[in-house]
Protein backbone atom coordinates (compact mmCIF):
# COMPACT_ATOMS: atom_id res chain seq x y z
CA UNK A 1 0.00 0.00 0.00
CA UNK A 2 1.43 3.39 -1.02
CA UNK A 3 1.87 6.29 1.38
CA UNK A 4 -0.34 8.58 -0.74
CA UNK A 5 -3.73 7.17 0.38
CA UNK A 6 -2.49 7.36 3.98
CA UNK A 7 -1.71 11.08 3.62
CA UNK A 8 -5.07 11.84 2.06
CA UNK A 9 -6.90 9.71 4.60
CA UNK A 10 -5.27 11.47 7.53
CA UNK A 11 -5.84 14.98 6.20
CA UNK A 12 -9.46 14.11 5.41
CA UNK A 13 -9.96 12.80 8.93
CA UNK A 14 -8.43 15.98 10.39
CA UNK A 15 -10.75 17.99 8.17
CA UNK A 16 -13.77 16.05 9.46
CA UNK A 17 -12.63 16.48 13.07
CA UNK A 18 -12.07 20.22 12.53
CA UNK A 19 -15.63 20.51 11.22
CA UNK A 20 -16.82 19.81 14.78
CA UNK A 21 -16.50 23.04 16.85
CA UNK A 22 -15.78 21.01 19.97
CA UNK A 23 -12.54 19.66 18.48
CA UNK A 24 -11.04 22.88 17.11
CA UNK A 25 -9.19 24.04 20.20
CA UNK A 26 -7.70 20.59 20.82
CA UNK A 27 -6.41 20.30 17.25
CA UNK A 28 -4.66 23.69 17.38
CA UNK A 29 -3.21 23.04 20.83
CA UNK A 30 -1.83 19.66 19.76
CA UNK A 31 1.90 19.86 19.06
CA UNK A 32 1.74 17.84 15.86
CA UNK A 33 -1.55 18.51 14.11
CA UNK A 34 -1.26 22.20 13.21
CA UNK A 35 2.37 21.95 11.95
CA UNK A 36 1.29 18.85 10.01
CA UNK A 37 -1.58 20.69 8.36
CA UNK A 38 0.85 23.41 7.29
CA UNK A 39 3.06 20.76 5.68
CA UNK A 40 -0.02 19.40 3.88
CA UNK A 41 -0.51 22.88 2.35
CA UNK A 42 2.70 22.35 0.36
CA UNK A 43 1.85 18.80 -0.74
CA UNK A 44 2.04 18.05 -4.51
CA UNK A 45 -1.42 16.43 -4.52
CA UNK A 46 -4.08 19.19 -5.05
CA UNK A 47 -6.68 17.08 -3.19
CA UNK A 48 -4.47 16.96 -0.09
CA UNK A 49 -3.90 20.73 -0.26
CA UNK A 50 -7.59 21.53 -0.65
CA UNK A 51 -8.62 19.19 2.17
CA UNK A 52 -5.94 20.72 4.41
CA UNK A 53 -7.21 24.21 3.56
CA UNK A 54 -10.74 23.20 4.54
CA UNK A 55 -9.43 21.93 7.88
CA UNK A 56 -7.52 25.19 8.46
CA UNK A 57 -10.62 27.18 7.51
CA UNK A 58 -12.68 25.30 10.10
CA UNK A 59 -10.01 25.89 12.76
CA UNK A 60 -9.93 29.62 11.96
CA UNK A 61 -13.63 29.90 12.75
CA UNK A 62 -12.66 29.57 16.42
CA UNK A 63 -11.48 33.08 17.35
CA UNK A 64 -9.14 32.01 20.18
CA UNK A 65 -7.24 29.86 17.65
CA UNK A 66 -6.40 32.67 15.24
CA UNK A 67 -3.43 34.25 17.02
CA UNK A 68 -1.68 30.91 17.44
CA UNK A 69 -2.47 29.89 13.87
CA UNK A 70 -1.10 33.13 12.44
CA UNK A 71 2.07 32.80 14.50
CA UNK A 72 2.65 29.15 13.59
CA UNK A 73 5.81 28.78 11.51
CA UNK A 74 5.03 28.61 7.79
CA UNK A 75 1.27 29.22 8.00
CA UNK A 76 1.03 32.64 6.33
CA UNK A 77 3.86 31.86 3.88
CA UNK A 78 2.19 28.64 2.73
CA UNK A 79 -1.11 30.44 2.21
CA UNK A 80 0.67 33.11 0.16
CA UNK A 81 2.39 30.46 -1.96
CA UNK A 82 -0.95 28.82 -2.77
CA UNK A 83 -2.48 32.19 -3.69
CA UNK A 84 0.45 33.06 -5.98
CA UNK A 85 1.08 29.65 -7.52
CA UNK A 86 -0.06 29.54 -11.13
CA UNK A 87 -0.95 25.84 -11.00
CA UNK A 88 -3.31 26.17 -8.02
CA UNK A 89 -6.99 25.61 -8.93
CA UNK A 90 -9.23 28.66 -8.64
CA UNK A 91 -11.24 27.32 -5.70
CA UNK A 92 -8.04 26.49 -3.83
CA UNK A 93 -6.70 30.02 -4.34
CA UNK A 94 -9.97 31.58 -3.15
CA UNK A 95 -10.03 29.42 -0.03
CA UNK A 96 -6.39 30.23 0.79
CA UNK A 97 -7.09 33.94 0.27
CA UNK A 98 -10.12 33.79 2.57
CA UNK A 99 -8.12 32.12 5.37
CA UNK A 100 -5.26 34.59 4.93
CA UNK A 101 -7.60 37.56 5.29
CA UNK A 102 -9.31 36.08 8.36
CA UNK A 103 -6.00 35.59 10.17
CA UNK A 104 -4.58 38.94 9.02
CA UNK A 105 -7.72 40.87 10.00
CA UNK A 106 -7.79 39.13 13.35
CA UNK A 107 -4.28 40.40 14.10
CA UNK A 108 -5.25 43.96 13.09
CA UNK A 109 -8.43 43.80 15.17
CA UNK A 110 -6.48 42.68 18.25
CA UNK A 111 -4.02 45.55 17.81
CA UNK A 112 -6.85 48.07 17.40
CA UNK A 113 -8.62 46.68 20.45
CA UNK A 114 -5.47 47.00 22.57
CA UNK A 115 -4.93 50.57 21.31
CA UNK A 116 -8.55 51.49 22.09
CA UNK A 117 -8.25 50.02 25.59
CA UNK A 118 -5.07 52.02 26.25
CA UNK A 119 -6.80 55.18 25.00
CA UNK A 120 -9.74 54.56 27.34
CA UNK A 121 -7.37 54.12 30.29
CA UNK A 122 -5.60 57.38 29.46
CA UNK A 123 -8.92 59.21 29.21
CA UNK A 124 -10.12 57.73 32.48
CA UNK A 125 -6.92 58.83 34.23
CA UNK A 126 -7.24 62.31 32.72
CA UNK A 127 -10.81 62.81 33.86
CA UNK A 128 -10.11 61.45 37.33
CA UNK A 129 -7.03 63.59 37.76
CA UNK A 130 -8.11 66.84 36.14
CA UNK A 131 -11.87 67.31 36.15
CA UNK A 132 -13.25 65.33 39.06
CA UNK A 133 -14.76 68.06 41.21
CA UNK A 134 -15.45 65.63 44.03
CA UNK A 135 -11.74 64.94 44.52
CA UNK A 136 -8.69 66.94 45.49
CA UNK A 137 -4.94 66.41 45.55
CA UNK A 138 -2.80 66.54 48.68
CA UNK A 139 1.01 66.50 48.57
CA UNK A 140 2.69 65.04 51.64
CA UNK A 141 6.28 65.44 52.76
CA UNK A 142 6.93 62.28 54.79
CA UNK A 143 9.77 62.18 57.31
CA UNK A 144 11.05 58.61 57.67
CA UNK A 145 10.07 57.45 54.17
CA UNK A 146 13.51 55.93 53.68
CA UNK A 147 13.03 52.52 52.05
CA UNK A 148 10.59 50.01 50.57
CA UNK A 149 9.61 48.73 54.02
CA UNK A 150 8.55 52.19 55.16
CA UNK A 151 6.79 52.70 51.85
CA UNK A 152 4.79 49.52 52.41
CA UNK A 153 3.80 50.73 55.88
CA UNK A 154 2.69 54.04 54.41
CA UNK A 155 0.69 52.27 51.68
CA UNK A 156 -1.12 50.16 54.27
CA UNK A 157 -1.95 53.23 56.33
CA UNK A 158 -3.34 55.15 53.35
CA UNK A 159 -5.31 52.20 52.00
CA UNK A 160 -7.19 51.96 55.27
CA UNK A 161 -8.49 55.52 55.04
CA UNK A 162 -11.98 55.78 53.62
CA UNK A 163 -11.96 58.47 50.96
CA UNK A 164 -8.46 57.90 49.56
CA UNK A 165 -8.73 57.44 45.79
CA UNK A 166 -5.13 56.94 44.74
CA UNK A 167 -1.57 57.81 45.68
CA UNK A 168 1.86 58.01 44.04
CA UNK A 169 5.22 57.99 45.81
CA UNK A 170 8.23 60.13 44.94
CA UNK A 171 10.84 58.27 46.96
CA UNK A 172 13.76 60.49 45.92
CA UNK A 173 12.22 63.51 47.68
CA UNK A 174 10.25 61.52 50.30
CA UNK A 175 6.88 62.69 49.05
CA UNK A 176 3.51 61.16 48.36
CA UNK A 177 0.86 62.68 46.08
CA UNK A 178 -2.57 61.58 47.28
CA UNK A 179 -5.96 61.94 45.56
CA UNK A 180 -8.76 62.07 48.12
CA UNK A 181 -12.46 62.85 48.26
CA UNK A 182 -13.17 66.55 48.65
CA UNK A 183 -14.90 65.96 51.99
CA UNK A 184 -11.87 64.19 53.51
CA UNK A 185 -9.59 66.42 55.56
CA UNK A 186 -5.86 66.30 54.82
CA UNK A 187 -5.23 65.99 58.55
CA UNK A 188 -6.62 62.45 58.39
CA UNK A 189 -3.67 61.48 56.22
CA UNK A 190 -1.20 62.93 58.70
CA UNK A 191 -2.90 61.13 61.59
CA UNK A 192 -2.81 57.78 59.78
CA UNK A 193 0.87 58.10 58.86
CA UNK A 194 1.80 59.20 62.40
CA UNK A 195 0.06 56.06 63.66
CA UNK A 196 2.85 53.99 62.06
CA UNK A 197 5.10 55.31 64.87
CA UNK A 198 8.07 55.51 62.49
CA UNK A 199 6.95 58.27 60.11
CA UNK A 200 5.39 61.71 60.26
CA UNK A 201 3.83 63.77 57.49
CA UNK A 202 3.59 67.43 56.61
CA UNK A 203 1.52 69.02 53.87
CA UNK A 204 3.17 70.75 50.92
CA UNK A 205 1.20 73.76 49.69
CA UNK A 206 1.93 76.71 47.44
CA UNK A 207 2.17 80.17 48.92
CA UNK A 208 0.83 83.38 47.39
CA UNK A 209 4.09 83.87 45.52
CA UNK A 210 3.94 80.33 44.06
CA UNK A 211 6.72 78.97 46.25
CA UNK A 212 6.27 75.72 48.14
CA UNK A 213 5.47 75.92 51.84
CA UNK A 214 5.71 72.98 54.26
CA UNK A 215 2.76 73.01 56.65
CA UNK A 216 2.90 70.71 59.69
CA UNK A 217 -0.30 69.04 60.82
CA UNK A 218 -1.52 69.90 64.33
CA UNK A 219 -0.26 67.31 66.79
CA UNK A 220 -3.38 67.59 68.93
CA UNK A 221 -5.70 67.28 65.93
CA UNK A 222 -8.95 65.55 66.85
CA UNK A 223 -9.71 64.49 63.26
CA UNK A 224 -11.37 61.07 63.21
CA UNK A 225 -9.95 58.80 60.53
CA UNK A 226 -12.76 56.77 58.96
CA UNK A 227 -11.27 53.46 57.91
CA UNK A 228 -12.08 51.01 55.15
CA UNK A 229 -13.14 48.01 57.20
CA UNK A 230 -13.70 45.76 54.20
CA UNK A 231 -10.85 45.83 51.71
CA UNK A 232 -11.48 43.79 48.53
CA UNK A 233 -10.49 40.14 48.51
CA UNK A 234 -8.48 39.00 45.50
CA UNK A 235 -8.71 35.59 43.93
CA UNK A 236 -5.51 33.61 44.55
CA UNK A 237 -3.55 32.96 41.37
CA UNK A 238 -3.48 29.23 41.97
CA UNK A 239 -7.25 28.98 42.10
CA UNK A 240 -9.50 28.73 39.08
CA UNK A 241 -12.67 30.83 38.85
CA UNK A 242 -14.48 27.75 37.64
CA UNK A 243 -16.67 26.25 40.36
CA UNK A 244 -16.95 22.86 38.72
CA UNK A 245 -13.67 22.17 36.91
CA UNK A 246 -14.49 18.47 36.59
CA UNK A 247 -17.43 19.21 34.34
CA UNK A 248 -16.87 19.92 30.65
CA UNK A 249 -19.10 20.24 27.63
CA UNK A 250 -18.72 17.19 25.44
CA UNK A 251 -20.53 15.72 22.53
CA UNK A 252 -21.85 12.24 23.14
CA UNK A 253 -20.49 9.72 20.73
CA UNK A 254 -17.76 11.92 19.26
CA UNK A 255 -15.26 12.40 22.10
CA UNK A 256 -13.70 8.95 22.14
CA UNK A 257 -13.48 8.76 18.36
CA UNK A 258 -12.05 12.29 18.19
CA UNK A 259 -9.32 11.62 20.75
CA UNK A 260 -8.44 8.33 19.06
CA UNK A 261 -8.15 9.92 15.63
CA UNK A 262 -6.22 12.91 16.96
CA UNK A 263 -3.67 10.50 18.45
CA UNK A 264 -3.52 8.57 15.20
CA UNK A 265 -3.06 11.75 13.18
CA UNK A 266 -0.40 13.11 15.50
CA UNK A 267 1.53 9.83 15.38
CA UNK A 268 1.28 9.74 11.60
CA UNK A 269 2.48 13.34 11.27
CA UNK A 270 5.42 12.76 13.59
CA UNK A 271 6.57 9.93 11.33
CA UNK A 272 5.73 11.62 8.02
CA UNK A 273 7.17 15.12 7.96
CA UNK A 274 8.55 14.24 4.53
CA UNK A 275 7.07 12.12 1.80
C-alpha positions as semicolon CSV with decimal commas, in nm:
position;residue;x (nm);y (nm);z (nm)
1;X;0,000;0,000;0,000
2;X;0,143;0,339;-0,102
3;X;0,187;0,629;0,138
4;X;-0,034;0,858;-0,074
5;X;-0,373;0,717;0,038
6;X;-0,249;0,736;0,398
7;X;-0,171;1,108;0,362
8;X;-0,507;1,184;0,206
9;X;-0,690;0,971;0,460
10;X;-0,527;1,147;0,753
11;X;-0,584;1,498;0,620
12;X;-0,946;1,411;0,541
13;X;-0,996;1,280;0,893
14;X;-0,843;1,598;1,039
15;X;-1,075;1,799;0,817
16;X;-1,377;1,605;0,946
17;X;-1,263;1,648;1,307
18;X;-1,207;2,022;1,253
19;X;-1,563;2,051;1,122
20;X;-1,682;1,981;1,478
21;X;-1,650;2,304;1,685
22;X;-1,578;2,101;1,997
23;X;-1,254;1,966;1,848
24;X;-1,104;2,288;1,711
25;X;-0,919;2,404;2,020
26;X;-0,770;2,059;2,082
27;X;-0,641;2,030;1,725
28;X;-0,466;2,369;1,738
29;X;-0,321;2,304;2,083
30;X;-0,183;1,966;1,976
31;X;0,190;1,986;1,906
32;X;0,174;1,784;1,586
33;X;-0,155;1,851;1,411
34;X;-0,126;2,220;1,321
35;X;0,237;2,195;1,195
36;X;0,129;1,885;1,001
37;X;-0,158;2,069;0,836
38;X;0,085;2,341;0,729
39;X;0,306;2,076;0,568
40;X;-0,002;1,940;0,388
41;X;-0,051;2,288;0,235
42;X;0,270;2,235;0,036
43;X;0,185;1,880;-0,074
44;X;0,204;1,805;-0,451
45;X;-0,142;1,643;-0,452
46;X;-0,408;1,919;-0,505
47;X;-0,668;1,708;-0,319
48;X;-0,447;1,696;-0,009
49;X;-0,390;2,073;-0,026
50;X;-0,759;2,153;-0,065
51;X;-0,862;1,919;0,217
52;X;-0,594;2,072;0,441
53;X;-0,721;2,421;0,356
54;X;-1,074;2,320;0,454
55;X;-0,943;2,193;0,788
56;X;-0,752;2,519;0,846
57;X;-1,062;2,718;0,751
58;X;-1,268;2,530;1,010
59;X;-1,001;2,589;1,276
60;X;-0,993;2,962;1,196
61;X;-1,363;2,990;1,275
62;X;-1,266;2,957;1,642
63;X;-1,148;3,308;1,735
64;X;-0,914;3,201;2,018
65;X;-0,724;2,986;1,765
66;X;-0,640;3,267;1,524
67;X;-0,343;3,425;1,702
68;X;-0,168;3,091;1,744
69;X;-0,247;2,989;1,387
70;X;-0,110;3,313;1,244
71;X;0,207;3,280;1,450
72;X;0,265;2,915;1,359
73;X;0,581;2,878;1,151
74;X;0,503;2,861;0,779
75;X;0,127;2,922;0,800
76;X;0,103;3,264;0,633
77;X;0,386;3,186;0,388
78;X;0,219;2,864;0,273
79;X;-0,111;3,044;0,221
80;X;0,067;3,311;0,016
81;X;0,239;3,046;-0,196
82;X;-0,095;2,882;-0,277
83;X;-0,248;3,219;-0,369
84;X;0,045;3,306;-0,598
85;X;0,108;2,965;-0,752
86;X;-0,006;2,954;-1,113
87;X;-0,095;2,584;-1,100
88;X;-0,331;2,617;-0,802
89;X;-0,699;2,561;-0,893
90;X;-0,923;2,866;-0,864
91;X;-1,124;2,732;-0,570
92;X;-0,804;2,649;-0,383
93;X;-0,670;3,002;-0,434
94;X;-0,997;3,158;-0,315
95;X;-1,003;2,942;-0,003
96;X;-0,639;3,023;0,079
97;X;-0,709;3,394;0,027
98;X;-1,012;3,379;0,257
99;X;-0,812;3,212;0,537
100;X;-0,526;3,459;0,493
101;X;-0,760;3,756;0,529
102;X;-0,931;3,608;0,836
103;X;-0,600;3,559;1,017
104;X;-0,458;3,894;0,902
105;X;-0,772;4,087;1,000
106;X;-0,779;3,913;1,335
107;X;-0,428;4,040;1,410
108;X;-0,525;4,396;1,309
109;X;-0,843;4,380;1,517
110;X;-0,648;4,268;1,825
111;X;-0,402;4,555;1,781
112;X;-0,685;4,807;1,740
113;X;-0,862;4,668;2,045
114;X;-0,547;4,700;2,257
115;X;-0,493;5,057;2,131
116;X;-0,855;5,149;2,209
117;X;-0,825;5,002;2,559
118;X;-0,507;5,202;2,625
119;X;-0,680;5,518;2,500
120;X;-0,974;5,456;2,734
121;X;-0,737;5,412;3,029
122;X;-0,560;5,738;2,946
123;X;-0,892;5,921;2,921
124;X;-1,012;5,773;3,248
125;X;-0,692;5,883;3,423
126;X;-0,724;6,231;3,272
127;X;-1,081;6,281;3,386
128;X;-1,011;6,145;3,733
129;X;-0,703;6,359;3,776
130;X;-0,811;6,684;3,614
131;X;-1,187;6,731;3,615
132;X;-1,325;6,533;3,906
133;X;-1,476;6,806;4,121
134;X;-1,545;6,563;4,403
135;X;-1,174;6,494;4,452
136;X;-0,869;6,694;4,549
137;X;-0,494;6,641;4,555
138;X;-0,280;6,654;4,868
139;X;0,101;6,650;4,857
140;X;0,269;6,504;5,164
141;X;0,628;6,544;5,276
142;X;0,693;6,228;5,479
143;X;0,977;6,218;5,731
144;X;1,105;5,861;5,767
145;X;1,007;5,745;5,417
146;X;1,351;5,593;5,368
147;X;1,303;5,252;5,205
148;X;1,059;5,001;5,057
149;X;0,961;4,873;5,402
150;X;0,855;5,219;5,516
151;X;0,679;5,270;5,185
152;X;0,479;4,952;5,241
153;X;0,380;5,073;5,588
154;X;0,269;5,404;5,441
155;X;0,069;5,227;5,168
156;X;-0,112;5,016;5,427
157;X;-0,195;5,323;5,633
158;X;-0,334;5,515;5,335
159;X;-0,531;5,220;5,200
160;X;-0,719;5,196;5,527
161;X;-0,849;5,552;5,504
162;X;-1,198;5,578;5,362
163;X;-1,196;5,847;5,096
164;X;-0,846;5,790;4,956
165;X;-0,873;5,744;4,579
166;X;-0,513;5,694;4,474
167;X;-0,157;5,781;4,568
168;X;0,186;5,801;4,404
169;X;0,522;5,799;4,581
170;X;0,823;6,013;4,494
171;X;1,084;5,827;4,696
172;X;1,376;6,049;4,592
173;X;1,222;6,351;4,768
174;X;1,025;6,152;5,030
175;X;0,688;6,269;4,905
176;X;0,351;6,116;4,836
177;X;0,086;6,268;4,608
178;X;-0,257;6,158;4,728
179;X;-0,596;6,194;4,556
180;X;-0,876;6,207;4,812
181;X;-1,246;6,285;4,826
182;X;-1,317;6,655;4,865
183;X;-1,490;6,596;5,199
184;X;-1,187;6,419;5,351
185;X;-0,959;6,642;5,556
186;X;-0,586;6,630;5,482
187;X;-0,523;6,599;5,855
188;X;-0,662;6,245;5,839
189;X;-0,367;6,148;5,622
190;X;-0,120;6,293;5,870
191;X;-0,290;6,113;6,159
192;X;-0,281;5,778;5,978
193;X;0,087;5,810;5,886
194;X;0,180;5,920;6,240
195;X;0,006;5,606;6,366
196;X;0,285;5,399;6,206
197;X;0,510;5,531;6,487
198;X;0,807;5,551;6,249
199;X;0,695;5,827;6,011
200;X;0,539;6,171;6,026
201;X;0,383;6,377;5,749
202;X;0,359;6,743;5,661
203;X;0,152;6,902;5,387
204;X;0,317;7,075;5,092
205;X;0,120;7,376;4,969
206;X;0,193;7,671;4,744
207;X;0,217;8,017;4,892
208;X;0,083;8,338;4,739
209;X;0,409;8,387;4,552
210;X;0,394;8,033;4,406
211;X;0,672;7,897;4,625
212;X;0,627;7,572;4,814
213;X;0,547;7,592;5,184
214;X;0,571;7,298;5,426
215;X;0,276;7,301;5,665
216;X;0,290;7,071;5,969
217;X;-0,030;6,904;6,082
218;X;-0,152;6,990;6,433
219;X;-0,026;6,731;6,679
220;X;-0,338;6,759;6,893
221;X;-0,570;6,728;6,593
222;X;-0,895;6,555;6,685
223;X;-0,971;6,449;6,326
224;X;-1,137;6,107;6,321
225;X;-0,995;5,880;6,053
226;X;-1,276;5,677;5,896
227;X;-1,127;5,346;5,791
228;X;-1,208;5,101;5,515
229;X;-1,314;4,801;5,720
230;X;-1,370;4,576;5,420
231;X;-1,085;4,583;5,171
232;X;-1,148;4,379;4,853
233;X;-1,049;4,014;4,851
234;X;-0,848;3,900;4,550
235;X;-0,871;3,559;4,393
236;X;-0,551;3,361;4,455
237;X;-0,355;3,296;4,137
238;X;-0,348;2,923;4,197
239;X;-0,725;2,898;4,210
240;X;-0,950;2,873;3,908
241;X;-1,267;3,083;3,885
242;X;-1,448;2,775;3,764
243;X;-1,667;2,625;4,036
244;X;-1,695;2,286;3,872
245;X;-1,367;2,217;3,691
246;X;-1,449;1,847;3,659
247;X;-1,743;1,921;3,434
248;X;-1,687;1,992;3,065
249;X;-1,910;2,024;2,763
250;X;-1,872;1,719;2,544
251;X;-2,053;1,572;2,253
252;X;-2,185;1,224;2,314
253;X;-2,049;0,972;2,073
254;X;-1,776;1,192;1,926
255;X;-1,526;1,240;2,210
256;X;-1,370;0,895;2,214
257;X;-1,348;0,876;1,836
258;X;-1,205;1,229;1,819
259;X;-0,932;1,162;2,075
260;X;-0,844;0,833;1,906
261;X;-0,815;0,992;1,563
262;X;-0,622;1,291;1,696
263;X;-0,367;1,050;1,845
264;X;-0,352;0,857;1,520
265;X;-0,306;1,175;1,318
266;X;-0,040;1,311;1,550
267;X;0,153;0,983;1,538
268;X;0,128;0,974;1,160
269;X;0,248;1,334;1,127
270;X;0,542;1,276;1,359
271;X;0,657;0,993;1,133
272;X;0,573;1,162;0,802
273;X;0,717;1,512;0,796
274;X;0,855;1,424;0,453
275;X;0,707;1,212;0,180
